[in-house]
């Protein structure tokens, strides 16, 4: 475990020195703060709007950071050949993958935490109260980020960082639309189309499960049972992605 | 004790339906406590051999033993150090951060690790530059921090892949002195190079590899005539082998 954590820490150390991460986080906080200006033109709706913009901003920033870190961690090690020195040491391939994954997850969660704290503070200043209910969508944004890191890591085991980033973005968009597949499959007459549709439905992560931003922003109650169910789904999906990554990486050469 | 032993080690690369035999039935024996120069022209298969020994690539056929344990055994890696052909390290790390990272990989306790890092930085003359990011290092400095990381775990066997190539005369001398110093500490050095003059000054034994085949292997003093340079011997051996083939 200590080797996995050491590698994870090295991922964090490398990313934290990159300016792009700060740009994304600061841009997101700026967007949240900027949304307060809309209060003048949307009387009565300002809090809802702030919550909407704030949560959406954090979700988009979390997506960008997760894909950026998850897709680049392994290809950078391979392309810069630092992996040769690392693998020549007593590091097993699964330790390498899990270390890269955990490091990317840590960076993503830390960024979300910083943005979330900023968001909650701005919201508290505006509403003069602490909106604890905001933690539900924020928790699910964290788990969506973890799944996205796992998907990015999987692609990065066999693609360049650029290609795996693009594929991860495609999966992110498709994962937010995949809930519509069953309706389309019902209407499809062709058996092959139905089969492919269902295959895609089960293979793609259903990111819509993680999206409780709108109900929370509009004051609709979201039960904790639903939150835990989605967390379990995310954990299982992440585990599958990591197992596939390990299987691909197992026989990889680094010469 | 044998530091390295290979048995019919073969590596075939396949690309676009074409096969390239990078290594052909390599049978090599390297005794411990010496500097062994693994020599050969570019593309001879030297780096491929190191990559197989270190588990970076799998052999197509044959096997090898390092410190009397078969390759693939992760325990071996506790006792070896490796400096790749061009030093590739995390550019944003400083020397201390890099050595600390590798020390942690070897699970060296914190106190011992800190002491070892100071000793190594002193040994390679990088104490003053300890906090400078590696991206600002010169080629020679990178080579020296590379050597330092190979020794973080007190290895019994150290692999150097072209450690002197591309260095200025001062850098070469520093690296060569460090390699000799490593041997004095009782370690075995497996040294890959195509710079024969430096190899002649450093090595106790040599092996000459050409087109994936071992042409000759033995103690330098037994192989060379008193008035013969290693360069002359090297060219003679390769020409002789090529002549045998044709």
Interface residues (C-beta under 8 A of the other chain):
Chain A: X2 X3 X6 X7 X10 X13 X14 X17 X18 X80 X81 X82 X84 X85 X86 X87 X88 X89 X90 X91 X92 X251 X253 X254 X255
Chain B: X47 X48 X51 X54 X55 X56 X57 X58 X74 X75 X77 X78 X80 X82 X84 X86 X88 X89 X90 X91 X92 X93 X97 X101 X102 X104 X105 X106 X107 X149 X153 X159
